[in-house]
Amino acid sequence: MQEATIRFIGHISTPYITLKDCPHQPQPDAERSLITLDDAYLPALKGIEKLRYLHVLYWFDQSARDVLQRIPPKDPNAGSRGVFALRSPVRPNPIAVSVVELFDVNGNQLTISSLDCLNGTPLVDIKAYVDQLAAHQNPQQRTACPFHSKGTR
């Protein structure tokens, strides 16, 4: 099996110090989070202030990587499921992805809606959120992210 190296590009500041403090999913109405990008990546932020929503990819660095099945915390009667069928932080590669609202850009810092990670969590990547790419192709199943209606400002 091939291996790859991920280079973290910054970190995320949140009010959560312990795993017990962290919510199970991002809470859009909770205290805002702050992304601090390493200075070397400052040019990559050009134009980001025009976006309203972003995909943020981050590394759950304190998660177990050897667990392949879990019981969903919100549905304990469902029995165990594979971690690829869940949003569990426990997985072979603990990469998290969330859609966040962008509130402010100040140099290498982005103020965003709340994330479900510990203070200091490593940042993997940031991508523009595009409504048309997030929706299903079948009009009967068309769904976008639950707390927003537009992908750009």
Number of C-alpha atoms within 10 A of each C-alpha: 2 3 5 5 5 9 10 15 17 21 20 23 20 20 19 16 13 10 13 9 12 17 15 16 14 16 15 17 9 12 12 19 21 23 22 20 22 14 13 10 12 12 9 12 15 9 8 18 16 12 17 20 26 20 16 21 17 24 21 21 17 13 17 14 14 10 12 14 17 17 16 18 10 8 9 10 9 10 10 13 13 14 18 12 10 14 14 20 22 23 22 14 14 17 18 19 16 17 24 25 22 22 15 14 16 9 11 17 19 20 19 24 20 24 30 22 30 22 18 18 20 22 23 18 17 20 12 15 21 17 16 13 9 13 14 12 11 8 8 7 9 11 14 17 15 8 12 14 10 15 19 17 9
